[in-house]
Amino acid sequence: MDNSIIIRDKFDFEVGYIIKSPCAKCLKKEETFPLCIDKCNLLDKIQTILAAGISCSKQN
């Protein structure tokens, strides 16, 4: 896992959202899912990108 600092300079509508799980077409899914989730580089990259977004939804 990359321990880099996340700079939050984009709103969530600029970052985007996921419409289909990246696990759906993963070749390793059948043999290791769900244990593979914590070690998946692709999911780590996606989470890092999404974490950089600032939510535009109303917060109470």
N, C-alpha and C positions, 0 to 999 in steps of 0.2 A: 504494500500500500504506500502510495506517495504521501509524504508528510508536508507537502508544499502549502503555502498560505493561499487561501481562497480570497481573491479580490472581488468584492460584490459591486460591480459597476454596470450591470445590465439588469433590466427588468425581466420578469418571467416570460413576457410575450416576445422578448428579443432572443431569449435562450431557446425556447421551444418546449415541446413536451413529447412524451413517448406514446405512440399509438399502437405499438405491438411489442410484446416482450422480446428482447434480444435472445432469450433462452429458447424461444420456439424453434429456431433452426440450428441450435448448438449441437455439434456432433458429440460432445461429451455428456449431454443431458441424460441419455438413457442409462449410463453407467454410474454417474456420480451425483445427480440432482437429488436433493437440494444441498448436499454437503459442499458442492462446488461454488456456491454463491459467494462465500467469504473470500475465496481465492481467485475470483474471476477478474481479470484485468479489464475486460470490456465493461462490465458493470461498474467497476471502480472509476473508469474514465467518464462514464455516463453520469454517475452520481456527483463527481467533481464538477462537471459542466452545469448540471442542474442546481447544485448548491450555490453556484455563483450568482444565480438569479435572485432578484429582490421581488418578493411577492407583491402583486398589485391588488390582491383581494383585501377586503375590509377585515381588520383585526380588532377584536374586542379586548 
